Amino acid sequence: MQDVDGSRFALRFRGNLVEATRTSPEWLPRFEDVARKAGIAAQIQSGCRADWVEGDPAMMWIGLSCDGGPAPKRMRRPRTIYCDIEDHNQRAGIHAGALTCRTGR
């Protein structure tokens, strides 16, 4: 576990590729803010430079450049699907509604 500016991360290293899972609860964190902190956490733990960060605010992949060597290539990202909740209602503790989804690519 590594703490950076109020965010806590569990880091798993596979050579110069790191899986960072945010374990601290945060209300609507922005990816850019969390990614910066995750990169710093990986740098502290490894002593290498974080070259890139991919993922979402909960789980990220970080490519490290160690001893002047290149970072691994960025991982191929799966298609992202964005959904909006419409017509949400609640009755007796049961939530109902509809999703409208679109792809990010």
A tleap script that builds the chain and sets N, CA, C and O, in Angstrom:
source leaprc.protein.ff14SB
mol = sequence {
  NMET GLN ASP VAL ASP GLY SER ARG PHE ALA
  LEU ARG PHE ARG GLY ASN LEU VAL GLU ALA
  THR ARG THR SER PRO GLU TRP LEU PRO ARG
  PHE GLU ASP VAL ALA ARG LYS ALA GLY ILE
  ALA ALA GLN ILE GLN SER GLY CYS ARG ALA
  ASP TRP VAL GLU GLY ASP PRO ALA MET MET
  TRP ILE GLY LEU SER CYS ASP GLY GLY PRO
  ALA PRO LYS ARG MET ARG ARG PRO ARG THR
  ILE TYR CYS ASP ILE GLU ASP HIE ASN GLN
  ARG ALA GLY ILE HIE ALA GLY ALA LEU THR
  CYS ARG THR GLY CARG
}
set mol.1.N position { 0.843 -1.188 0.000 }
set mol.1.CA position { 0.000 0.000 0.000 }
set mol.1.C position { 0.882 1.243 0.000 }
set mol.1.O position { 1.918 1.292 0.664 }
set mol.2.N position { 0.451 2.234 -0.753 }
set mol.2.CA position { 1.179 3.500 -0.820 }
set mol.2.C position { 0.165 4.640 -0.789 }
set mol.2.O position { -0.796 4.636 -1.559 }
set mol.3.N position { 0.371 5.606 0.086 }
set mol.3.CA position { -0.493 6.779 0.191 }
set mol.3.C position { 0.159 7.965 -0.501 }
set mol.3.O position { 1.352 8.212 -0.325 }
set mol.4.N position { -0.630 8.709 -1.297 }
set mol.4.CA position { -0.163 9.928 -1.952 }
set mol.4.C position { -1.295 10.945 -1.903 }
set mol.4.O position { -2.363 10.709 -2.468 }
set mol.5.N position { -1.077 12.061 -1.242 }
set mol.5.CA position { -2.049 13.166 -1.200 }
set mol.5.C position { -3.474 12.716 -0.884 }
set mol.5.O position { -4.417 13.174 -1.529 }
set mol.6.N position { -3.644 11.834 0.090 }
set mol.6.CA position { -4.972 11.403 0.511 }
set mol.6.C position { -5.546 10.225 -0.255 }
set mol.6.O position { -6.631 9.750 0.080 }
set mol.7.N position { -4.848 9.740 -1.275 }
set mol.7.CA position { -5.290 8.555 -2.011 }
set mol.7.C position { -4.374 7.390 -1.648 }
set mol.7.O position { -3.167 7.563 -1.483 }
set mol.8.N position { -4.963 6.204 -1.529 }
set mol.8.CA position { -4.202 5.002 -1.169 }
set mol.8.C position { -4.299 3.997 -2.321 }
set mol.8.O position { -5.366 3.796 -2.902 }
set mol.9.N position { -3.160 3.373 -2.637 }
set mol.9.CA position { -3.099 2.451 -3.770 }
set mol.9.C position { -2.472 1.132 -3.366 }
set mol.9.O position { -1.507 1.094 -2.603 }
set mol.10.N position { -3.032 0.048 -3.887 }
set mol.10.CA position { -2.390 -1.262 -3.830 }
set mol.10.C position { -1.691 -1.418 -5.174 }
set mol.10.O position { -2.317 -1.299 -6.227 }
set mol.11.N position { -0.384 -1.685 -5.129 }
set mol.11.CA position { 0.414 -1.770 -6.350 }
set mol.11.C position { 0.888 -3.196 -6.565 }
set mol.11.O position { 1.364 -3.848 -5.636 }
set mol.12.N position { 0.755 -3.678 -7.796 }
set mol.12.CA position { 1.244 -5.004 -8.180 }
set mol.12.C position { 2.190 -4.819 -9.354 }
set mol.12.O position { 1.809 -4.281 -10.393 }
set mol.13.N position { 3.415 -5.265 -9.184 }
set mol.13.CA position { 4.453 -5.063 -10.190 }
set mol.13.C position { 4.653 -6.315 -11.032 }
set mol.13.O position { 4.719 -7.430 -10.513 }
set mol.14.N position { 4.748 -6.107 -12.346 }
set mol.14.CA position { 5.104 -7.161 -13.292 }
set mol.14.C position { 6.187 -6.566 -14.185 }
set mol.14.O position { 5.910 -6.064 -15.274 }
set mol.15.N position { 7.433 -6.632 -13.699 }
set mol.15.CA position { 8.528 -5.971 -14.398 }
set mol.15.C position { 8.321 -4.470 -14.355 }
set mol.15.O position { 8.152 -3.893 -13.281 }
set mol.16.N position { 8.333 -3.829 -15.528 }
set mol.16.CA position { 8.135 -2.379 -15.558 }
set mol.16.C position { 6.687 -1.987 -15.897 }
set mol.16.O position { 6.426 -0.886 -16.381 }
set mol.17.N position { 5.770 -2.901 -15.636 }
set mol.17.CA position { 4.342 -2.640 -15.778 }
set mol.17.C position { 3.704 -2.798 -14.399 }
set mol.17.O position { 3.932 -3.796 -13.715 }
set mol.18.N position { 2.908 -1.816 -13.996 }
set mol.18.CA position { 2.318 -1.808 -12.655 }
set mol.18.C position { 0.800 -1.731 -12.751 }
set mol.18.O position { 0.254 -0.938 -13.518 }
set mol.19.N position { 0.129 -2.562 -11.966 }
set mol.19.CA position { -1.314 -2.459 -11.795 }
set mol.19.C position { -1.537 -1.705 -10.494 }
set mol.19.O position { -1.101 -2.159 -9.436 }
set mol.20.N position { -2.206 -0.569 -10.555 }
set mol.20.CA position { -2.491 0.244 -9.373 }
set mol.20.C position { -3.994 0.253 -9.127 }
set mol.20.O position { -4.768 0.675 -9.987 }
set mol.21.N position { -4.402 -0.214 -7.955 }
set mol.21.CA position { -5.812 -0.207 -7.574 }
set mol.21.C position { -6.000 0.797 -6.454 }
set mol.21.O position { -5.359 0.696 -5.408 }
set mol.22.N position { -6.890 1.779 -6.672 }
set mol.22.CA position { -7.162 2.764 -5.625 }
set mol.22.C position { -8.033 2.098 -4.574 }
set mol.22.O position { -9.101 1.575 -4.891 }
set mol.23.N position { -7.582 2.112 -3.321 }
set mol.23.CA position { -8.319 1.467 -2.241 }
set mol.23.C position { -8.962 2.474 -1.301 }
set mol.23.O position { -9.668 2.078 -0.373 }
set mol.24.N position { -8.740 3.750 -1.513 }
set mol.24.CA position { -9.338 4.775 -0.658 }
set mol.24.C position { -10.650 5.252 -1.264 }
set mol.24.O position { -10.741 5.455 -2.475 }
set mol.25.N position { -11.678 5.432 -0.413 }
set mol.25.CA position { -12.947 5.944 -0.937 }
set mol.25.C position { -12.818 7.432 -1.264 }
set mol.25.O position { -12.297 8.206 -0.461 }
set mol.26.N position { -13.291 7.824 -2.435 }
set mol.26.CA position { -13.265 9.228 -2.855 }
set mol.26.C position { -14.536 9.519 -3.634 }
set mol.26.O position { -14.992 8.690 -4.422 }
set mol.27.N position { -15.101 10.683 -3.418 }
set mol.27.CA position { -16.346 11.064 -4.073 }
set mol.27.C position { -16.053 11.635 -5.451 }
set mol.27.O position { -15.444 12.699 -5.561 }
set mol.28.N position { -16.476 10.945 -6.504 }
set mol.28.CA position { -16.337 11.349 -7.902 }
set mol.28.C position { -14.925 11.839 -8.243 }
set mol.28.O position { -14.751 12.987 -8.652 }
set mol.29.N position { -13.932 10.986 -8.078 }
set mol.29.CA position { -12.564 11.420 -8.391 }
set mol.29.C position { -12.361 11.581 -9.893 }
set mol.29.O position { -12.889 10.805 -10.690 }
set mol.30.N position { -11.596 12.590 -10.264 }
set mol.30.CA position { -11.242 12.801 -11.680 }
set mol.30.C position { -10.074 11.897 -12.026 }
set mol.30.O position { -9.134 11.767 -11.241 }
set mol.31.N position { -10.124 11.275 -13.189 }
set mol.31.CA position { -9.070 10.359 -13.598 }
set mol.31.C position { -7.706 11.044 -13.590 }
set mol.31.O position { -6.731 10.467 -13.108 }
set mol.32.N position { -7.625 12.259 -14.115 }
set mol.32.CA position { -6.341 12.955 -14.206 }
set mol.32.C position { -5.689 13.102 -12.831 }
set mol.32.O position { -4.480 12.916 -12.695 }
set mol.33.N position { -6.485 13.436 -11.810 }
set mol.33.CA position { -5.954 13.608 -10.452 }
set mol.33.C position { -5.492 12.277 -9.862 }
set mol.33.O position { -4.413 12.190 -9.276 }
set mol.34.N position { -6.310 11.253 -10.019 }
set mol.34.CA position { -5.977 9.932 -9.470 }
set mol.34.C position { -4.791 9.328 -10.216 }
set mol.34.O position { -3.928 8.703 -9.601 }
set mol.35.N position { -4.741 9.508 -11.534 }
set mol.35.CA position { -3.637 8.966 -12.329 }
set mol.35.C position { -2.309 9.597 -11.915 }
set mol.35.O position { -1.296 8.903 -11.830 }
set mol.36.N position { -2.305 10.890 -11.659 }
set mol.36.CA position { -1.081 11.565 -11.216 }
set mol.36.C position { -0.600 10.963 -9.902 }
set mol.36.O position { 0.586 10.673 -9.741 }
set mol.37.N position { -1.531 10.778 -8.961 }
set mol.37.CA position { -1.168 10.209 -7.657 }
set mol.37.C position { -0.701 8.760 -7.782 }
set mol.37.O position { 0.238 8.350 -7.100 }
set mol.38.N position { -1.355 7.982 -8.652 }
set mol.38.CA position { -0.954 6.585 -8.851 }
set mol.38.C position { 0.445 6.511 -9.455 }
set mol.38.O position { 1.246 5.658 -9.072 }
set mol.39.N position { 0.740 7.408 -10.400 }
set mol.39.CA position { 2.073 7.453 -10.993 }
set mol.39.C position { 3.134 7.776 -9.953 }
set mol.39.O position { 4.210 7.178 -9.949 }
set mol.40.N position { 2.832 8.715 -9.080 }
set mol.40.CA position { 3.767 9.062 -8.003 }
set mol.40.C position { 3.963 7.874 -7.067 }
set mol.40.O position { 5.089 7.588 -6.662 }
set mol.41.N position { 2.870 7.174 -6.718 }
set mol.41.CA position { 2.958 6.003 -5.842 }
set mol.41.C position { 3.860 4.937 -6.456 }
set mol.41.O position { 4.685 4.343 -5.761 }
set mol.42.N position { 3.705 4.692 -7.762 }
set mol.42.CA position { 4.529 3.695 -8.446 }
set mol.42.C position { 5.993 4.127 -8.468 }
set mol.42.O position { 6.888 3.297 -8.306 }
set mol.43.N position { 6.239 5.411 -8.666 }
set mol.43.CA position { 7.611 5.927 -8.664 }
set mol.43.C position { 8.258 5.773 -7.290 }
set mol.43.O position { 9.429 5.406 -7.193 }
set mol.44.N position { 7.509 6.051 -6.236 }
set mol.44.CA position { 8.038 5.915 -4.877 }
set mol.44.C position { 8.411 4.466 -4.605 }
set mol.44.O position { 9.483 4.189 -4.066 }
set mol.45.N position { 7.531 3.539 -4.975 }
set mol.45.CA position { 7.765 2.121 -4.694 }
set mol.45.C position { 8.872 1.513 -5.555 }
set mol.45.O position { 9.591 0.622 -5.101 }
set mol.46.N position { 9.013 1.987 -6.789 }
set mol.46.CA position { 9.934 1.338 -7.723 }
set mol.46.C position { 11.263 2.060 -7.909 }
set mol.46.O position { 12.273 1.430 -8.223 }
set mol.47.N position { 11.268 3.376 -7.718 }
set mol.47.CA position { 12.458 4.154 -8.029 }
set mol.47.C position { 12.585 4.454 -9.512 }
set mol.47.O position { 13.584 5.028 -9.945 }
set mol.48.N position { 11.582 4.071 -10.299 }
set mol.48.CA position { 11.569 4.310 -11.751 }
set mol.48.C position { 10.643 5.485 -12.053 }
set mol.48.O position { 9.915 5.955 -11.180 }
set mol.49.N position { 10.682 5.956 -13.312 }
set mol.49.CA position { 9.831 7.065 -13.743 }
set mol.49.C position { 8.559 6.519 -14.391 }
set mol.49.O position { 8.620 5.653 -15.264 }
set mol.50.N position { 7.409 7.033 -13.955 }
set mol.50.CA position { 6.136 6.653 -14.569 }
set mol.50.C position { 6.027 7.383 -15.903 }
set mol.50.O position { 5.962 8.612 -15.939 }
set mol.51.N position { 6.007 6.624 -16.999 }
set mol.51.CA position { 5.982 7.198 -18.341 }
set mol.51.C position { 4.551 7.425 -18.819 }
set mol.51.O position { 4.278 8.415 -19.498 }
set mol.52.N position { 3.640 6.529 -18.475 }
set mol.52.CA position { 2.233 6.663 -18.878 }
set mol.52.C position { 1.335 5.960 -17.867 }
set mol.52.O position { 1.761 5.053 -17.151 }
set mol.53.N position { 0.075 6.406 -17.829 }
set mol.53.CA position { -0.950 5.808 -16.955 }
set mol.53.C position { -2.217 5.660 -17.785 }
set mol.53.O position { -2.658 6.616 -18.422 }
set mol.54.N position { -2.801 4.471 -17.780 }
set mol.54.CA position { -4.054 4.183 -18.495 }
set mol.54.C position { -5.034 3.557 -17.513 }
set mol.54.O position { -4.617 2.936 -16.535 }
set mol.55.N position { -6.312 3.711 -17.757 }
set mol.55.CA position { -7.310 3.035 -16.947 }
set mol.55.C position { -8.449 3.955 -16.561 }
set mol.55.O position { -8.892 4.785 -17.354 }
set mol.56.N position { -8.917 3.800 -15.336 }
set mol.56.CA position { -9.994 4.620 -14.809 }
set mol.56.C position { -9.654 4.960 -13.357 }
set mol.56.O position { -8.644 4.474 -12.849 }
set mol.57.N position { -10.461 5.776 -12.670 }
set mol.57.CA position { -10.108 6.196 -11.319 }
set mol.57.C position { -9.999 5.064 -10.295 }
set mol.57.O position { -9.440 5.274 -9.219 }
set mol.58.N position { -10.511 3.889 -10.597 }
set mol.58.CA position { -10.441 2.778 -9.643 }
set mol.58.C position { -9.228 1.880 -9.884 }
set mol.58.O position { -8.603 1.422 -8.928 }
set mol.59.N position { -8.887 1.623 -11.150 }
set mol.59.CA position { -7.786 0.715 -11.467 }
set mol.59.C position { -7.027 1.238 -12.683 }
set mol.59.O position { -7.624 1.591 -13.700 }
set mol.60.N position { -5.718 1.283 -12.563 }
set mol.60.CA position { -4.880 1.822 -13.627 }
set mol.60.C position { -3.711 0.898 -13.919 }
set mol.60.O position { -3.287 0.113 -13.071 }
set mol.61.N position { -3.196 1.011 -15.148 }
set mol.61.CA position { -1.942 0.386 -15.547 }
set mol.61.C position { -0.945 1.504 -15.726 }
set mol.61.O position { -1.272 2.549 -16.288 }
set mol.62.N position { 0.285 1.292 -15.249 }
set mol.62.CA position { 1.330 2.306 -15.309 }
set mol.62.C position { 2.557 1.692 -15.971 }
set mol.62.O position { 3.021 0.623 -15.574 }
set mol.63.N position { 3.076 2.378 -16.983 }
set mol.63.CA position { 4.296 1.946 -17.652 }
set mol.63.C position { 5.488 2.674 -17.065 }
set mol.63.O position { 5.521 3.905 -17.053 }
set mol.64.N position { 6.467 1.929 -16.579 }
set mol.64.CA position { 7.639 2.522 -15.932 }
set mol.64.C position { 8.849 2.501 -16.849 }
set mol.64.O position { 9.075 1.534 -17.576 }
set mol.65.N position { 9.620 3.572 -16.808 }
set mol.65.CA position { 10.907 3.649 -17.480 }
set mol.65.C position { 11.965 3.518 -16.385 }
set mol.65.O position { 12.115 4.409 -15.550 }
set mol.66.N position { 12.694 2.403 -16.395 }
set mol.66.CA position { 13.675 2.121 -15.347 }
set mol.66.C position { 15.091 2.138 -15.911 }
set mol.66.O position { 15.343 1.594 -16.987 }
set mol.67.N position { 16.001 2.755 -15.195 }
set mol.67.CA position { 17.426 2.794 -15.568 }
set mol.67.C position { 17.643 3.281 -16.998 }
set mol.67.O position { 18.506 2.771 -17.712 }
set mol.68.N position { 16.855 4.270 -17.409 }
set mol.68.CA position { 17.009 4.842 -18.743 }
set mol.68.C position { 16.400 4.025 -19.863 }
set mol.68.O position { 16.421 4.444 -21.021 }
set mol.69.N position { 15.849 2.850 -19.529 }
set mol.69.CA position { 15.230 2.007 -20.546 }
set mol.69.C position { 13.839 2.503 -20.905 }
set mol.69.O position { 13.258 3.311 -20.180 }
set mol.70.N position { 13.310 2.027 -22.011 }
set mol.70.CA position { 11.968 2.462 -22.417 }
set mol.70.C position { 10.883 1.811 -21.566 }
set mol.70.O position { 11.047 0.696 -21.069 }
set mol.71.N position { 9.790 2.518 -21.412 }
set mol.71.CA position { 8.615 1.947 -20.749 }
set mol.71.C position { 7.960 0.964 -21.721 }
set mol.71.O position { 8.157 1.074 -22.932 }
set mol.72.N position { 7.189 0.011 -21.211 }
set mol.72.CA position { 6.478 -0.887 -22.125 }
set mol.72.C position { 5.473 -0.094 -22.959 }
set mol.72.O position { 5.062 1.003 -22.580 }
set mol.73.N position { 5.091 -0.657 -24.084 }
set mol.73.CA position { 4.082 -0.013 -24.924 }
set mol.73.C position { 2.780 0.088 -24.150 }
set mol.73.O position { 2.478 -0.738 -23.289 }
set mol.74.N position { 2.017 1.125 -24.480 }
set mol.74.CA position { 0.705 1.281 -23.838 }
set mol.74.C position { -0.158 0.082 -24.176 }
set mol.74.O position { -0.085 -0.475 -25.272 }
set mol.75.N position { -0.970 -0.298 -23.217 }
set mol.75.CA position { -1.840 -1.452 -23.410 }
set mol.75.C position { -2.979 -1.081 -24.353 }
set mol.75.O position { -3.441 0.059 -24.372 }
set mol.76.N position { -3.415 -2.045 -25.119 }
set mol.76.CA position { -4.569 -1.829 -25.989 }
set mol.76.C position { -5.799 -1.697 -25.115 }
set mol.76.O position { -6.096 -2.562 -24.291 }
set mol.77.N position { -6.504 -0.604 -25.309 }
set mol.77.CA position { -7.671 -0.327 -24.479 }
set mol.77.C position { -8.912 -0.979 -25.057 }
set mol.77.O position { -9.140 -0.924 -26.266 }
set mol.78.N position { -9.713 -1.594 -24.205 }
set mol.78.CA position { -10.993 -2.135 -24.697 }
set mol.78.C position { -11.940 -0.985 -25.044 }
set mol.78.O position { -11.753 0.153 -24.613 }
set mol.79.N position { -12.921 -1.303 -25.804 }
set mol.79.CA position { -13.938 -0.303 -26.151 }
set mol.79.C position { -14.628 0.175 -24.877 }
set mol.79.O position { -15.000 -0.624 -24.019 }
set mol.80.N position { -14.789 1.480 -24.771 }
set mol.80.CA position { -15.449 2.068 -23.612 }
set mol.80.C position { -16.914 2.302 -23.929 }
set mol.80.O position { -17.253 2.779 -25.012 }
set mol.81.N position { -17.771 1.970 -22.996 }
set mol.81.CA position { -19.206 2.193 -23.152 }
set mol.81.C position { -19.649 3.182 -22.078 }
set mol.81.O position { -19.396 2.976 -20.892 }
set mol.82.N position { -20.311 4.252 -22.501 }
set mol.82.CA position { -20.828 5.261 -21.592 }
set mol.82.C position { -22.347 5.102 -21.512 }
set mol.82.O position { -23.020 4.989 -22.537 }
set mol.83.N position { -22.882 5.093 -20.288 }
set mol.83.CA position { -24.322 4.919 -20.115 }
set mol.83.C position { -24.891 6.042 -19.247 }
set mol.83.O position { -24.243 6.507 -18.309 }
set mol.84.N position { -26.098 6.464 -19.570 }
set mol.84.CA position { -26.840 7.440 -18.782 }
set mol.84.C position { -28.082 6.761 -18.223 }
set mol.84.O position { -28.745 5.983 -18.909 }
set mol.85.N position { -28.387 7.067 -16.963 }
set mol.85.CA position { -29.603 6.540 -16.331 }
set mol.85.C position { -30.737 7.506 -16.639 }
set mol.85.O position { -30.615 8.709 -16.410 }
set mol.86.N position { -31.831 6.980 -17.156 }
set mol.86.CA position { -32.991 7.802 -17.481 }
set mol.86.C position { -34.214 7.267 -16.745 }
set mol.86.O position { -34.298 6.075 -16.450 }
set mol.87.N position { -35.123 8.120 -16.462 }
set mol.87.CA position { -36.397 7.752 -15.833 }
set mol.87.C position { -36.193 6.947 -14.548 }
set mol.87.O position { -36.889 5.960 -14.308 }
set mol.88.N position { -35.237 7.375 -13.729 }
set mol.88.CA position { -34.963 6.667 -12.471 }
set mol.88.C position { -36.067 6.959 -11.460 }
set mol.88.O position { -36.467 8.107 -11.270 }
set mol.89.N position { -36.552 5.899 -10.815 }
set mol.89.CA position { -37.509 6.085 -9.722 }
set mol.89.C position { -37.253 5.016 -8.671 }
set mol.89.O position { -36.611 3.997 -8.924 }
set mol.90.N position { -37.775 5.283 -7.498 }
set mol.90.CA position { -37.581 4.361 -6.371 }
set mol.90.C position { -38.909 4.219 -5.634 }
set mol.90.O position { -39.619 5.195 -5.391 }
set mol.91.N position { -39.216 2.974 -5.288 }
set mol.91.CA position { -40.423 2.712 -4.515 }
set mol.91.C position { -40.122 1.541 -3.594 }
set mol.91.O position { -39.691 0.481 -4.048 }
set mol.92.N position { -40.346 1.730 -2.320 }
set mol.92.CA position { -40.147 0.689 -1.313 }
set mol.92.C position { -38.735 0.099 -1.378 }
set mol.92.O position { -38.553 -1.110 -1.238 }
set mol.93.N position { -37.736 0.967 -1.593 }
set mol.93.CA position { -36.354 0.513 -1.617 }
set mol.93.C position { -35.908 -0.161 -2.893 }
set mol.93.O position { -34.776 -0.637 -2.979 }
set mol.94.N position { -36.786 -0.209 -3.897 }
set mol.94.CA position { -36.442 -0.831 -5.180 }
set mol.94.C position { -36.248 0.280 -6.204 }
set mol.94.O position { -37.114 1.136 -6.387 }
set mol.95.N position { -35.084 0.249 -6.873 }
set mol.95.CA position { -34.771 1.254 -7.883 }
set mol.95.C position { -35.089 0.695 -9.263 }
set mol.95.O position { -34.850 -0.481 -9.540 }
set mol.96.N position { -35.628 1.546 -10.119 }
set mol.96.CA position { -35.937 1.154 -11.490 }
set mol.96.C position { -35.585 2.311 -12.409 }
set mol.96.O position { -35.559 3.464 -11.981 }
set mol.97.N position { -35.317 2.008 -13.653 }
set mol.97.CA position { -34.993 3.042 -14.623 }
set mol.97.C position { -34.567 2.406 -15.927 }
set mol.97.O position { -34.701 1.199 -16.125 }
set mol.98.N position { -34.054 3.235 -16.809 }
set mol.98.CA position { -33.602 2.763 -18.116 }
set mol.98.C position { -32.199 3.308 -18.369 }
set mol.98.O position { -31.848 4.389 -17.898 }
set mol.99.N position { -31.402 2.543 -19.119 }
set mol.99.CA position { -30.066 2.970 -19.505 }
set mol.99.C position { -30.041 3.269 -20.996 }
set mol.99.O position { -30.599 2.528 -21.806 }
set mol.100.N position { -29.382 4.368 -21.341 }
set mol.100.CA position { -29.085 4.667 -22.730 }
set mol.100.C position { -27.570 4.664 -22.827 }
set mol.100.O position { -26.897 5.427 -22.135 }
set mol.101.N position { -27.027 3.794 -23.695 }
set mol.101.CA position { -25.578 3.628 -23.761 }
set mol.101.C position { -25.052 3.945 -25.165 }
set mol.101.O position { -25.768 3.815 -26.159 }
set mol.102.N position { -23.786 4.361 -25.219 }
set mol.102.CA position { -23.111 4.621 -26.487 }
set mol.102.C position { -21.643 4.226 -26.309 }
set mol.102.O position { -21.150 4.174 -25.182 }
set mol.103.N position { -20.962 3.956 -27.383 }
set mol.103.CA position { -19.556 3.580 -27.305 }
set mol.103.C position { -18.693 4.824 -27.332 }
set mol.103.O position { -19.099 5.873 -27.833 }
set mol.104.N position { -17.486 4.688 -26.780 }
set mol.104.CA position { -16.565 5.807 -26.707 }
set mol.104.C position { -15.704 5.948 -27.948 }
set mol.104.O position { -14.996 6.946 -28.080 }
set mol.105.N position { -15.734 5.004 -28.849 }
set mol.105.CA position { -14.919 5.094 -30.080 }
set mol.105.C position { -15.786 5.218 -31.285 }
set mol.105.O position { -15.279 5.305 -32.403 }
savepdb mol mol.pdb
quit
